[in-house]
Amino acid sequence: MKHYARLLTFILVLSCGILSAQKWYSVPKMNNEKYFVYAAYGMGTAHWYSELRETSIYDQNGSALHSGDLKFRAKNSSTFYDLGVIFPAGNLRFGLGMNFERFFLTQILLQNTVQQTSGQTGVIFDESFRFDKLYFQMEVPFWPEARSKWALSANMNLGFFSFNNVDRINLFGSDALATSTFVNLSPIGEMTVYPGVSLFLRPVCEFKYFKNQAVDSYGLVRHNIVTYSLMIGIRYDPSVIDELK
């Protein structure tokens, strides 16, 4: 995670250096003309709705805790870094991005296990891991022809993710190629703090779907994860031109 933080710091420092060496137009561009390179940091809470069929949940030593057809619920905190580019196309914007999201699980609630036929069974489940996400995005700026230091947009991301740094076996199944997709929706409020540079705030609701073969021959692992998060970041428009040119 440290090298991601260094990359984010480098981008911010580089952007500030470019800005300090230039003179810019003071009249804001229209919303439908803006290009952006951006970086952001966020924090959130994830809610898990998971199912394991014909397989087991294991402890950190590789011993099975519960076996069979299992369902569990969990709630955990997450933090993430988000990087991307976005460009105008008419009154819309399109772009690509990547997101590095760190999860911190502490407990899962098993439902209808062999040992507990009703209610929920709490299991201590200390685990941290990272999702690496790549996505396509579409953004709709409100008031596309406005020239203002304040702007509001609606954004949608659609992409896929992989997992890394998982200690417990079978939380995400085998090493086979998994089905993993996610989509999120959010409003984006931004404020121009310097021509070409704006700060933005983005509350996000995201849904992730994951399906994979379990480590057992006929087992299946399926996760539905809903995450609510808030990110804050900086956008830089490289298309803003020097007034002396």
MIFISE-300381 format. One line per 3 residues: number of its first residue (from 1); their letters; for each residue x, y, z of N, C-alpha, C. Coordinates in pm, 1 decimal, padded with zeros to 6 digits. Example, Ala and Ser with C-alpha at 12.3 -4.5 7.8 and 13.67 -1.06 7.14 Angstrom:
1	as	01319.0/-00569.0/00780.0/01230.0/-00450.0/00780.0/01320.0/-00330.0/00780.0 ~ 01285.0/-00225.0/00708.0/01367.0/-00106.0/00714.0/01290.0/00003.0/00787.0 .
END
This chain:
1	mkh	00083.2/-00120.9/00000.0/00000.0/00000.0/00000.0/00086.5/00125.7/00000.0 ~ 00210.0/00114.7/00054.2/00295.0/00232.6/00064.1/00328.4/00290.6/-00073.1 ~ 00353.4/00203.2/-00173.5/00392.2/00256.6/-00304.7/00275.2/00325.2/-00373.2 .
4	yar	00150.1/00286.9/-00340.0/00035.3/00359.2/-00393.8/00027.9/00499.8/-00334.6 ~ 00056.0/00510.1/-00203.4/00056.1/00641.7/-00139.5/00164.7/00729.6/-00198.9 ~ 00279.8/00671.2/-00228.0/00388.3/00748.2/-00289.5/00349.7/00795.6/-00429.2 .
7	llt	00280.9/00708.9/-00504.4/00236.9/00747.2/-00638.8/00139.1/00863.0/-00631.2 ~ 00045.9/00856.9/-00536.2/-00051.8/00963.7/-00519.6/00018.0/01094.0/-00483.2 ~ 00113.9/01086.3/-00390.4/00188.3/01206.2/-00350.0/00266.0/01265.0/-00467.0 .
10	fil	00326.0/01177.8/-00550.1/00401.9/01224.2/-00665.9/00312.2/01299.0/-00764.2 ~ 00192.3/01244.2/-00789.3/00100.2/01309.2/-00882.4/00059.5/01446.2/-00830.7 ~ 00029.8/01456.1/-00702.6/-00010.8/01584.1/-00644.9/00102.2/01685.9/-00650.4 .
13	vls	00222.5/01643.2/-00615.7/00337.7/01734.1/-00618.8/00367.3/01779.5/-00760.3 ~ 00359.4/01686.4/-00857.2/00385.1/01720.9/-00996.8/00281.8/01820.9/-01047.6 ~ 00155.4/01798.9/-01014.5/00050.6/01891.1/-01057.4/00072.0/02030.0/-00999.7 .
16	cgi	00107.7/02036.8/-00871.3/00132.5/02166.9/-00807.6/00252.5/02236.9/-00870.7 ~ 00354.8/02159.0/-00907.2/00471.7/02217.1/-00970.6/00440.8/02275.8/-01107.0 ~ 00359.4/02205.5/-01182.8/00319.3/02256.0/-01314.8/00239.6/02384.6/-01300.4 .
19	lsa	00148.7/02385.4/-01205.0/00063.9/02502.4/-01185.4/00143.7/02624.1/-01142.9 ~ 00242.0/02604.0/-01056.6/00319.6/02717.2/-01007.3/00407.8/02778.1/-01115.4 ~ 00434.8/02703.2/-01220.5/00522.8/02752.0/-01327.0/00446.0/02814.3/-01442.7 .
22	qkw	00313.0/02820.8/-01433.3/00232.4/02867.7/-01544.7/00143.0/02983.4/-01502.7 ~ 00095.3/03061.0/-01601.4/-00009.9/03159.9/-01581.7/-00130.1/03114.0/-01663.8 ~ -00249.5/03125.7/-01601.7/-00365.4/03065.2/-01664.2/-00475.6/03167.2/-01686.4 .
25	ysv	-00568.2/03135.2/-01775.3/-00690.0/03213.6/-01790.1/-00769.3/03211.1/-01659.2 ~ -00830.8/03319.9/-01624.3/-00909.9/03325.8/-01502.5/-01056.6/03292.7/-01528.1 ~ -01101.2/03293.9/-01653.4/-01239.7/03261.3/-01685.9/-01255.0/03109.6/-01691.3 .
28	pkm	-01342.2/03050.4/-01608.7/-01358.3/02904.1/-01609.7/-01407.1/02854.6/-01745.0 ~ -01365.8/02734.0/-01779.9/-01416.2/02670.5/-01901.3/-01559.1/02622.9/-01878.5 ~ -01630.6/02599.3/-01987.7/-01762.3/02539.2/-01975.7/-01747.6/02395.6/-01924.3 .
31	nne	-01846.8/02350.1/-01853.0/-01840.9/02215.7/-01795.0/-01824.0/02107.4/-01901.5 ~ -01884.1/02126.1/-02018.0/-01876.4/02022.8/-02121.3/-01748.3/02028.6/-02203.3 ~ -01652.7/02111.5/-02162.2/-01523.0/02120.6/-02231.4/-01408.2/02068.9/-02145.6 .
34	kyf	-01435.6/02028.0/-02024.3/-01328.7/01996.9/-01929.3/-01275.3/01855.3/-01945.6 ~ -01143.3/01845.0/-01940.5/-01072.5/01718.0/-01930.1/-01018.7/01707.7/-01787.3 ~ -01005.5/01584.0/-01737.0/-00954.7/01571.1/-01600.8/-00857.5/01455.1/-01586.7 .
37	vya	-00751.6/01480.0/-01509.4/-00670.9/01375.1/-01447.1/-00695.2/01391.8/-01297.8 ~ -00722.8/01283.0/-01226.5/-00761.1/01300.4/-01086.9/-00700.3/01193.1/-00997.2 ~ -00695.2/01225.3/-00869.4/-00651.3/01132.3/-00765.7/-00736.3/01157.9/-00642.5 .
40	ayg	-00769.7/01051.3/-00570.1/-00858.5/01066.5/-00455.4/-00826.1/00961.5/-00350.1 ~ -00871.3/00991.2/-00228.7/-00861.3/00897.5/-00116.6/-00999.4/00884.3/-00055.0 ~ -01035.1/00763.5/-00010.5/-01168.0/00744.7/00044.9/-01171.6/00643.7/00157.6 .
43	mgt	-01282.3/00647.3/00231.5/-01307.8/00553.1/00340.3/-01453.3/00508.8/00330.5 ~ -01479.7/00384.1/00370.8/-01616.0/00335.6/00359.7/-01645.8/00218.0/00450.3 ~ -01768.3/00167.3/00436.1/-01815.0/00050.2/00509.5/-01877.0/-00047.4/00410.4 .
46	ahw	-01835.8/-00172.9/00419.1/-01883.9/-00276.4/00326.6/-01975.5/-00373.8/00400.2 ~ -02082.7/-00414.3/00332.6/-02177.5/-00511.9/00385.1/-02174.3/-00635.1/00294.6 ~ -02144.8/-00751.4/00354.6/-02128.2/-00874.8/00279.7/-02252.5/-00962.7/00290.7 .
49	yse	-02294.7/-01018.9/00176.7/-02402.5/-01116.7/00170.1/-02346.0/-01233.7/00089.8 ~ -02296.4/-01333.3/00161.8/-02211.7/-01434.8/00098.4/-02268.4/-01574.9/00114.3 ~ -02227.9/-01661.1/00022.6/-02276.0/-01799.0/00019.9/-02162.0/-01891.3/-00020.4 .
52	lre	-02145.3/-01999.6/00053.8/-02047.8/-02103.2/00022.1/-02121.9/-02235.8/00012.2 ~ -02110.6/-02304.2/-00100.7/-02180.6/-02430.8/-00121.2/-02081.7/-02546.8/-00125.3 ~ -02115.6/-02653.2/-00051.7/-02037.3/-02777.4/-00050.4/-01889.3/-02749.1/-00027.0 .
55	tsi	-01860.7/-02666.7/00071.0/-01722.0/-02632.1/00100.0/-01710.1/-02592.2/00246.7 ~ -01599.0/-02531.8/00284.3/-01571.9/-02502.5/00424.8/-01516.9/-02361.9/00442.7 ~ -01533.7/-02311.4/00563.5/-01466.0/-02190.2/00608.1/-01349.5/-02233.9/00695.5 .
58	ydq	-01232.0/-02177.9/00671.3/-01110.2/-02222.6/00737.5/-01054.1/-02114.2/00828.8 ~ -00979.4/-02158.9/00930.4/-00907.3/-02063.0/01013.0/-00772.0/-02033.1/00950.4 ~ -00691.9/-01952.2/01018.6/-00564.4/-01909.9/00960.4/-00462.9/-02023.3/00951.7 .
61	ngs	-00487.7/-02132.4/01022.7/-00397.2/-02247.8/01018.0/-00439.9/-02351.5/00914.4 ~ -00549.7/-02322.4/00842.9/-00595.7/-02413.8/00739.4/-00689.1/-02522.1/00789.1 ~ -00739.5/-02511.0/00913.3/-00833.0/-02608.9/00967.4/-00976.6/-02562.5/00942.0 .
64	alh	-01064.0/-02656.7/00904.4/-01202.4/-02621.8/00873.4/-01278.0/-02585.3/01000.9 ~ -01346.3/-02469.9/00998.6/-01429.0/-02426.8/01111.3/-01572.7/-02474.8/01095.6 ~ -01628.9/-02457.9/00976.9/-01764.8/-02499.9/00944.4/-01765.0/-02551.0/00801.3 .
67	sgd	-01847.6/-02653.2/00775.9/-01852.4/-02713.3/00642.6/-01997.0/-02733.0/00598.8 ~ -02015.5/-02746.6/00468.0/-02147.5/-02770.2/00412.1/-02192.2/-02656.3/00323.8 ~ -02323.1/-02631.0/00321.8/-02379.3/-02516.8/00250.3/-02395.2/-02403.6/00351.4 .
70	lkf	-02317.5/-02298.5/00335.4/-02307.4/-02192.5/00436.0/-02347.5/-02057.4/00377.6 ~ -02406.1/-01975.3/00462.7/-02430.0/-01835.7/00430.0/-02374.2/-01751.4/00543.3 ~ -02312.5/-01639.3/00508.6/-02268.0/-01551.3/00616.0/-02287.7/-01405.6/00578.5 .
73	rak	-02297.1/-01325.4/00681.6/-02307.1/-01180.3/00669.6/-02188.2/-01118.7/00741.1 ~ -02144.5/-01005.2/00694.1/-02032.9/-00936.7/00757.9/-02040.9/-00787.6/00728.6 ~ -01975.5/-00712.0/00812.2/-01967.5/-00567.3/00794.9/-01826.1/-00526.5/00830.0 .
76	nss	-01761.5/-00451.4/00741.3/-01622.4/-00415.2/00766.8/-01590.2/-00277.0/00712.1 ~ -01481.7/-00221.7/00758.6/-01435.4/-00091.7/00709.4/-01341.6/-00112.0/00591.4 ~ -01327.1/-00006.9/00511.7/-01236.3/-00011.9/00397.6/-01178.0/00126.8/00372.8 .
79	tfy	-01062.0/00128.5/00312.9/-00999.2/00252.5/00266.3/-00949.5/00228.5/00124.8 ~ -00935.4/00335.4/00046.6/-00893.5/00314.1/-00091.1/-00830.0/00439.1/-00151.3 ~ -00752.6/00413.8/-00257.7/-00696.9/00518.1/-00343.8/-00759.0/00502.4/-00481.7 .
82	dlg	-00788.2/00614.3/-00545.8/-00854.4/00612.5/-00674.9/-00781.6/00706.5/-00770.1 ~ -00750.7/00657.1/-00890.4/-00679.3/00735.0/-00992.2/-00750.2/00717.6/-01125.9 ~ -00750.4/00822.7/-01209.9/-00814.5/00806.1/-01339.2/-00804.4/00927.6/-01428.5 .
85	vif	-00858.2/00912.2/-01548.3/-00864.7/01020.4/-01647.5/-01006.4/01022.2/-01703.0 ~ -01049.8/01140.5/-01746.7/-01183.9/01154.4/-01800.7/-01184.4/01267.1/-01903.7 ~ -01261.0/01249.2/-02012.1/-01258.3/01346.8/-02121.0/-01400.3/01373.9/-02168.9 .
88	pag	-01426.0/01491.4/-02228.7/-01561.3/01525.7/-02272.5/-01596.5/01462.2/-02406.5 ~ -01725.4/01435.1/-02423.8/-01780.0/01387.9/-02550.8/-01921.9/01443.8/-02559.7 ~ -01934.7/01559.1/-02624.1/-02062.8/01628.4/-02623.8/-02091.6/01682.1/-02484.7 .
91	nlr	-02207.6/01651.4/-02433.9/-02243.9/01693.2/-02298.6/-02221.2/01583.1/-02195.0 ~ -02145.0/01480.0/-02233.7/-02108.6/01371.9/-02142.6/-01958.0/01369.0/-02125.1 ~ -01913.3/01288.1/-02030.8/-01770.6/01261.9/-02014.2/-01750.8/01111.6/-02002.6 .
94	fgl	-01638.2/01062.6/-02056.4/-01603.3/00922.0/-02048.6/-01458.3/00910.1/-02003.2 ~ -01426.1/00796.4/-01942.6/-01289.1/00780.8/-01897.2/-01260.9/00642.0/-01843.6 ~ -01138.9/00627.1/-01793.7/-01090.2/00503.2/-01734.7/-01029.7/00534.3/-01598.7 .
97	gmn	-01027.2/00433.8/-01512.8/-00968.9/00455.5/-01381.4/-00927.0/00325.8/-01315.4 ~ -00855.3/00337.9/-01205.0/-00818.0/00224.0/-01122.7/-00831.4/00261.6/-00976.5 ~ -00861.9/00159.9/-00896.6/-00890.7/00181.3/-00755.9/-00826.1/00068.5/-00676.0 .
100	fer	-00762.0/00104.1/-00564.9/-00696.1/00006.2/-00479.8/-00762.9/00014.0/-00342.7 ~ -00846.0/-00087.5/-00313.0/-00931.7/-00082.7/-00194.2/-00886.5/-00186.5/-00092.4 ~ -00861.8/-00139.9/00029.4/-00816.3/-00226.6/00139.3/-00932.5/-00257.0/00233.2 .
103	ffl	-00954.9/-00385.8/00261.1/-01063.5/-00428.7/00348.9/-01007.4/-00481.0/00480.5 ~ -01085.9/-00464.2/00587.1/-01046.7/-00510.0/00720.2/-01165.2/-00583.7/00783.8 ~ -01166.7/-00716.3/00770.4/-01271.2/-00799.7/00829.2/-01232.7/-00838.2/00971.4 .
106	tqi	-01328.6/-00836.1/01063.5/-01301.8/-00877.5/01201.2/-01390.9/-00993.7/01244.7 ~ -01514.0/-00999.5/01192.6/-01607.2/-01103.7/01233.0/-01706.4/-01131.1/01121.0 ~ -01747.2/-01257.9/01110.0/-01855.1/-01293.4/01018.3/-01966.3/-01359.9/01098.2 .
109	llq	-02089.2/-01347.0/01049.4/-02206.0/-01406.6/01113.6/-02257.6/-01519.4/01025.5 ~ -02235.2/-01644.1/01068.5/-02281.6/-01760.0/00993.7/-02430.0/-01782.0/01017.8 ~ -02501.3/-01824.2/00913.6/-02644.0/-01850.0/00924.4/-02674.3/-01994.1/00887.2 .
112	ntv	-02752.4/-02061.7/00972.5/-02800.3/-02197.1/00944.0/-02686.8/-02295.1/00913.8 ~ -02589.6/-02301.5/01002.9/-02483.1/-02400.5/00990.0/-02530.0/-02532.8/01049.1 ~ -02446.6/-02636.1/01032.1/-02480.2/-02765.9/01090.4/-02490.3/-02755.2/01241.9 .
115	qqt	-02401.3/-02673.1/01300.5/-02399.3/-02658.3/01445.3/-02511.3/-02567.8/01495.5 ~ -02562.5/-02479.4/01410.6/-02664.6/-02381.8/01451.8/-02770.2/-02377.8/01342.9 ~ -02884.2/-02441.8/01366.8/-02986.8/-02454.4/01262.7/-03074.0/-02331.1/01250.7 .
118	sgq	-03066.3/-02239.2/01344.9/-03143.6/-02116.4/01336.2/-03063.0/-02003.5/01396.3 ~ -03096.2/-01881.4/01356.6/-03023.2/-01767.3/01408.3/-02887.8/-01751.1/01341.7 ~ -02795.2/-01688.0/01414.1/-02662.9/-01658.4/01360.0/-02554.9/-01700.8/01457.6 .
121	tgv	-02441.3/-01742.5/01402.4/-02325.4/-01780.0/01482.3/-02211.0/-01686.0/01448.6 ~ -02162.2/-01612.8/01548.6/-02051.5/-01520.9/01525.8/-01917.8/-01593.5/01524.2 ~ -01835.1/-01563.6/01426.3/-01702.9/-01625.1/01413.5/-01598.7/-01513.7/01400.3 .
124	ifd	-01500.7/-01512.7/01490.1/-01391.2/-01416.7/01478.0/-01315.6/-01447.4/01350.0 ~ -01295.4/-01346.2/01267.6/-01240.6/-01369.5/01134.6/-01146.9/-01253.4/01098.0 ~ -01035.3/-01246.2/01168.0/-00938.7/-01138.6/01142.4/-00874.0/-01160.1/01006.4 .
127	esf	-00900.6/-01070.2/00915.2/-00847.2/-01082.2/00779.1/-00843.8/-00945.4/00714.0 ~ -00736.4/-00918.4/00645.3/-00727.1/-00796.3/00564.4/-00676.1/-00835.0/00426.7 ~ -00721.9/-00763.2/00326.2/-00685.1/-00794.4/00188.6/-00713.3/-00672.8/00102.5 .
130	rfd	-00677.9/-00681.2/-00024.6/-00693.5/-00567.7/-00115.1/-00763.6/-00610.8/-00242.5 ~ -00855.5/-00525.9/-00287.9/-00913.9/-00540.7/-00420.4/-00846.8/-00440.3/-00513.4 ~ -00797.3/-00488.5/-00626.9/-00743.2/-00401.6/-00731.7/-00848.1/-00393.2/-00842.1 .
133	kly	-00898.5/-00272.3/-00867.4/-01012.1/-00255.3/-00957.3/-00974.0/-00169.9/-01078.4 ~ -01021.5/-00211.2/-01194.2/-01010.5/-00133.7/-01317.9/-01151.9/-00106.1/-01367.3 ~ -01177.0/00015.0/-01417.1/-01313.7/00047.5/-01454.1/-01322.1/00147.9/-01568.5 .
136	fqm	-01435.8/00139.4/-01637.3/-01480.1/00238.9/-01734.6/-01578.6/00329.7/-01662.8 ~ -01580.5/00456.7/-01698.5/-01672.1/00547.6/-01631.3/-01742.7/00640.2/-01729.4 ~ -01861.0/00680.4/-01688.4/-01938.4/00780.2/-01761.2/-01986.6/00884.2/-01661.4 .
139	evp	-01976.7/01010.6/-01700.1/-02016.3/01119.1/-01610.8/-02108.1/01215.8/-01683.9 ~ -02210.5/01259.9/-01614.6/-02306.4/01355.0/-01670.7/-02295.2/01485.5/-01592.0 ~ -02233.5/01588.5/-01650.3/-02227.2/01716.5/-01579.7/-02360.9/01789.8/-01588.7 .
142	fwp	-02410.8/01835.0/-01475.3/-02530.4/01919.0/-01477.0/-02490.7/02058.2/-01525.5 ~ -02582.7/02125.5/-01593.7/-02554.1/02257.3/-01649.0/-02423.8/02255.2/-01731.3 ~ -02421.3/02177.2/-01840.0/-02297.6/02155.0/-01916.4/-02235.4/02281.1/-01975.1 .
145	ear	-02315.1/02385.5/-02001.8/-02259.2/02506.5/-02062.0/-02230.2/02615.5/-01958.6 ~ -02243.0/02580.0/-01831.8/-02216.4/02679.0/-01727.2/-02066.2/02702.9/-01711.5 ~ -02031.5/02825.5/-01673.3/-01893.3/02861.5/-01640.3/-01893.2/02908.1/-01494.5 .
148	skw	-01864.2/02818.7/-01405.8/-01872.1/02847.7/-01263.8/-01760.7/02776.3/-01188.8 ~ -01725.9/02830.5/-01073.1/-01626.9/02764.3/-00988.6/-01686.8/02646.4/-00912.9 ~ -01818.4/02634.7/-00918.3/-01887.2/02523.3/-00855.0/-01952.1/02436.8/-00962.5 .
151	als	-01947.3/02305.3/-00945.2/-02006.8/02215.9/-01044.0/-02060.6/02091.6/-00974.7 ~ -02162.3/02033.4/-01035.2/-02223.5/01911.5/-00984.4/-02243.4/01814.8/-01099.7 ~ -02206.9/01688.5/-01077.5/-02217.1/01586.5/-01182.2/-02270.0/01457.4/-01121.7 .
154	anm	-02312.5/01365.8/-01209.8/-02348.2/01229.6/-01170.8/-02251.7/01134.6/-01241.6 ~ -02200.1/01037.3/-01168.3/-02095.6/00950.3/-01221.5/-02132.2/00804.0/-01201.8 ~ -02094.8/00721.1/-01300.2/-02112.5/00576.6/-01290.6/-01982.9/00508.3/-01330.3 .
157	nlg	-01937.8/00411.6/-01250.8/-01821.7/00328.5/-01281.6/-01867.4/00185.5/-01303.2 ~ -01807.2/00118.2/-01400.8/-01836.7/-00022.4/-01428.6/-01705.2/-00091.5/-01460.1 ~ -01674.7/-00200.8/-01387.4/-01546.8/-00265.8/-01411.8/-01536.7/-00401.3/-01345.5 .
160	ffs	-01413.0/-00446.1/-01325.9/-01386.3/-00575.7/-01263.2/-01273.5/-00558.6/-01162.6 ~ -01253.0/-00661.0/-01079.3/-01151.8/-00651.0/-00974.7/-01085.8/-00786.2/-00950.1 ~ -00968.1/-00780.6/-00892.0/-00896.8/-00899.5/-00846.0/-00866.6/-00881.9/-00697.8 .
163	fnn	-00828.6/-00988.9/-00629.9/-00799.2/-00982.2/-00486.7/-00654.0/-01018.9/-00460.6 ~ -00597.6/-00960.6/-00354.9/-00457.7/-00983.2/-00319.3/-00441.6/-00985.8/-00167.7 ~ -00334.3/-01051.4/-00123.2/-00291.8/-01051.3/00017.9/-00394.0/-01116.3/00110.6 .
166	vdr	-00459.7/-01222.9/00065.3/-00554.9/-01296.3/00148.8/-00480.9/-01409.4/00220.5 ~ -00495.2/-01418.1/00353.8/-00426.8/-01521.0/00430.8/-00507.0/-01650.5/00441.3 ~ -00637.3/-01640.7/00462.8/-00719.7/-01760.0/00480.1/-00755.5/-01820.5/00343.7 .
169	inl	-00739.7/-01951.4/00334.0/-00778.1/-02017.3/00209.3/-00930.6/-02020.5/00198.1 ~ -00978.4/-02018.0/00077.8/-01118.8/-02038.6/00041.8/-01210.5/-01919.5/00067.7 ~ -01159.7/-01808.3/00120.2/-01246.7/-01691.6/00133.1/-01291.8/-01644.6/-00005.2 .
172	fgs	-01201.1/-01657.2/-00102.7/-01235.4/-01623.7/-00240.2/-01217.7/-01743.4/-00333.2 ~ -01215.2/-01862.8/-00276.1/-01210.6/-01983.0/-00356.9/-01070.4/-02019.0/-00403.1 ~ -01064.7/-02091.8/-00514.4/-00938.9/-02142.5/-00567.4/-00867.1/-02034.1/-00648.0 .
175	dal	-00757.8/-02074.4/-00708.6/-00681.7/-01981.5/-00793.3/-00737.3/-01974.7/-00935.3 ~ -00849.4/-02041.9/-00959.6/-00909.6/-02038.1/-01093.1/-00959.9/-01896.3/-01123.4 ~ -00981.1/-01870.4/-01253.2/-01029.0/-01739.0/-01294.8/-01170.6/-01716.5/-01243.7 .
178	ats	-01188.8/-01613.1/-01161.9/-01317.8/-01586.4/-01100.1/-01399.7/-01489.1/-01184.5 ~ -01530.6/-01489.6/-01160.7/-01618.5/-01386.8/-01215.4/-01627.1/-01274.2/-01112.8 ~ -01584.6/-01155.7/-01149.9/-01585.6/-01043.9/-01055.0/-01620.6/-00916.2/-01131.2 .
181	tfv	-01728.1/-00851.6/-01090.3/-01770.5/-00727.3/-01152.3/-01816.1/-00631.0/-01043.2 ~ -01817.1/-00502.7/-01075.7/-01870.6/-00405.5/-00982.2/-01927.1/-00286.5/-01058.9 ~ -02019.2/-00217.8/-00995.4/-02077.8/-00096.5/-01051.4/-02103.5/-00001.9/-00935.3 .
184	nls	-02081.5/00126.4/-00957.8/-02115.3/00223.3/-00854.8/-02177.6/00348.0/-00915.5 ~ -02252.3/00417.0/-00834.8/-02319.5/00540.9/-00873.2/-02291.2/00645.9/-00767.0 ~ -02278.2/00771.5/-00810.8/-02249.8/00876.7/-00713.3/-02271.4/01014.4/-00773.5 .
187	pig	-02305.8/01110.8/-00688.4/-02295.3/01251.0/-00728.5/-02153.2/01298.3/-00701.5 ~ -02108.9/01399.1/-00775.1/-01977.6/01459.2/-00752.5/-01994.6/01609.9/-00742.3 ~ -01955.3/01664.0/-00630.9/-01954.1/01808.6/-00614.8/-01811.0/01858.3/-00618.7 .
190	emt	-01785.3/01958.7/-00702.5/-01647.5/02007.5/-00714.3/-01642.2/02159.5/-00704.9 ~ -01528.4/02206.5/-00658.0/-01504.7/02349.1/-00643.0/-01368.8/02383.1/-00702.8 ~ -01365.4/02477.6/-00796.4/-01240.5/02520.5/-00857.2/-01163.7/02609.1/-00759.4 .
193	vyp	-01042.7/02568.4/-00725.4/-00960.9/02644.6/-00631.2/-00851.8/02723.9/-00703.3 ~ -00829.9/02690.5/-00829.6/-00733.4/02758.6/-00914.5/-00769.4/02720.1/-01056.2 ~ -00762.1/02810.5/-01152.9/-00799.0/02771.3/-01290.4/-00729.3/02642.4/-01333.8 .
196	gvs	-00807.5/02543.6/-01366.8/-00753.1/02413.7/-01406.2/-00743.2/02313.7/-01293.2 ~ -00764.7/02357.7/-01170.5/-00752.9/02268.9/-01054.8/-00878.7/02279.7/-00969.4 ~ -00935.6/02166.4/-00933.3/-01054.7/02167.3/-00848.8/-01047.2/02055.8/-00745.7 .
199	lfl	-01109.4/02080.5/-00632.5/-01126.9/01978.5/-00529.6/-01266.5/01919.7/-00544.9 ~ -01280.3/01789.6/-00518.3/-01412.3/01729.7/-00531.2/-01442.9/01637.8/-00413.1 ~ -01570.9/01624.1/-00388.4/-01623.5/01536.9/-00284.4/-01722.7/01442.7/-00349.9 .
202	rpv	-01712.5/01313.2/-00317.5/-01793.7/01214.4/-00388.8/-01843.2/01105.3/-00294.0 ~ -01970.6/01105.3/-00255.4/-02028.9/00992.3/-00181.6/-02067.5/00881.9/-00279.2 ~ -02027.4/00758.1/-00250.1/-02040.4/00649.3/-00347.0/-02119.7/00532.1/-00287.6 .
205	cef	-02208.1/00476.1/-00368.2/-02273.6/00349.5/-00337.3/-02228.7/00248.6/-00443.2 ~ -02167.8/00138.6/-00399.4/-02108.7/00042.7/-00493.4/-02155.6/-00098.9/-00464.2 ~ -02179.5/-00174.0/-00572.1/-02215.8/-00315.3/-00561.8/-02109.6/-00399.3/-00631.2 .
208	kyf	-02058.1/-00501.1/-00559.7/-01960.4/-00594.8/-00616.0/-02020.8/-00735.1/-00617.0 ~ -01993.8/-00806.9/-00725.7/-02036.7/-00946.0/-00737.2/-01914.1/-01031.9/-00764.5 ~ -01901.1/-01139.6/-00686.1/-01785.8/-01228.6/-00700.3/-01834.3/-01373.6/-00697.2 .
211	knq	-01783.9/-01454.2/-00790.7/-01818.7/-01596.1/-00796.3/-01696.8/-01674.7/-00840.8 ~ -01669.4/-01784.6/-00768.4/-01551.5/-01862.8/-00801.3/-01568.2/-02006.0/-00750.9 ~ -01493.2/-02097.1/-00809.4/-01488.5/-02235.0/-00761.4/-01415.9/-02237.4/-00627.6 .
214	avd	-01467.3/-02317.0/-00533.9/-01402.5/-02331.0/-00403.3/-01279.6/-02420.2/-00414.6 ~ -01204.2/-02428.3/-00305.7/-01087.5/-02516.1/-00306.0/-01130.0/-02662.7/-00307.7 ~ -01252.5/-02689.7/-00261.4/-01307.4/-02824.5/-00270.8/-01354.4/-02850.0/-00414.0 .
217	syg	-01355.3/-02974.4/-00454.4/-01379.4/-03009.8/-00595.1/-01509.4/-02953.9/-00650.4 ~ -01619.3/-02965.1/-00573.4/-01749.1/-02924.4/-00625.1/-01804.7/-02802.2/-00551.7 ~ -01720.7/-02735.5/-00477.7/-01766.3/-02622.5/-00398.4/-01777.2/-02493.7/-00479.2 .
220	lvr	-01849.8/-02397.3/-00421.5/-01871.7/-02268.8/-00486.3/-01864.4/-02158.4/-00381.4 ~ -01801.0/-02048.3/-00419.0/-01793.7/-01930.4/-00332.7/-01858.5/-01814.3/-00407.0 ~ -01954.4/-01747.8/-00341.0/-02022.3/-01634.2/-00402.5/-02033.7/-01521.0/-00299.4 .
223	hni	-01996.2/-01399.6/-00340.4/-02007.1/-01282.2/-00254.5/-02086.3/-01172.2/-00325.5 ~ -02177.1/-01112.1/-00253.8/-02241.8/-00987.5/-00294.5/-02204.3/-00883.2/-00190.2 ~ -02136.6/-00777.9/-00232.1/-02082.4/-00679.4/-00138.8/-02135.4/-00541.3/-00175.9 .
226	vty	-02199.2/-00477.4/-00080.5/-02247.7/-00340.9/-00099.3/-02164.0/-00249.0/-00011.8 ~ -02103.1/-00148.5/-00074.0/-02014.3/-00057.9/-00001.6/-02064.9/00084.9/-00011.7 ~ -02066.0/00151.9/00102.2/-02098.4/00294.1/00108.5/-01971.8/00366.9/00151.6 .
229	slm	-01930.7/00464.6/00073.0/-01803.0/00529.9/00102.2/-01808.1/00677.5/00065.4 ~ -01706.6/00748.0/00109.5/-01691.4/00889.0/00079.3/-01547.6/00914.0/00039.0 ~ -01527.9/00978.4/-00075.7/-01392.1/01009.2/-00120.2/-01375.9/01159.6/-00141.2 .
232	igi	-01254.2/01203.8/-00121.2/-01218.2/01342.7/-00147.1/-01093.2/01341.4/-00233.4 ~ -01087.3/01431.3/-00331.7/-00972.9/01428.0/-00422.6/-00952.2/01557.9/-00495.8 ~ -00859.0/01553.3/-00588.1/-00822.1/01669.6/-00667.0/-00828.9/01634.6/-00814.8 .
235	ryd	-00881.1/01727.3/-00895.0/-00888.1/01712.1/-01039.5/-00803.6/01820.6/-01105.1 ~ -00731.5/01778.8/-01207.0/-00647.8/01872.4/-01282.1/-00686.6/01864.2/-01429.0 ~ -00714.8/01980.1/-01489.2/-00752.2/01987.7/-01630.4/-00629.8/02028.9/-01712.7 .
238	psv	-00563.4/01936.8/-01781.8/-00442.9/01969.4/-01858.6/-00472.6/02049.4/-01985.2 ~ -00600.2/02065.5/-02020.6/-00634.2/02137.6/-02142.9/-00644.8/02288.1/-02119.9 ~ -00640.1/02332.5/-01994.9/-00639.6/02476.1/-01968.1/-00510.4/02535.1/-02023.3 .
241	ide	-00521.0/02641.5/-02103.4/-00405.9/02689.6/-02177.7/-00346.5/02814.5/-02113.6 ~ -00220.8/02837.1/-02142.5/-00147.6/02953.6/-02093.5/-00200.4/03080.3/-02164.8 ~ -00235.5/03181.3/-02089.7/-00291.0/03302.8/-02149.0/-00188.8/03379.2/-02235.1 .
244	lk	-00059.5/03348.5/-02219.9/00042.9/03418.9/-02297.9/00067.9/03352.6/-02432.3 ~ 00005.6/03235.5/-02458.1/00028.9/03165.9/-02585.0/-00075.6/03207.2/-02686.8 .
END
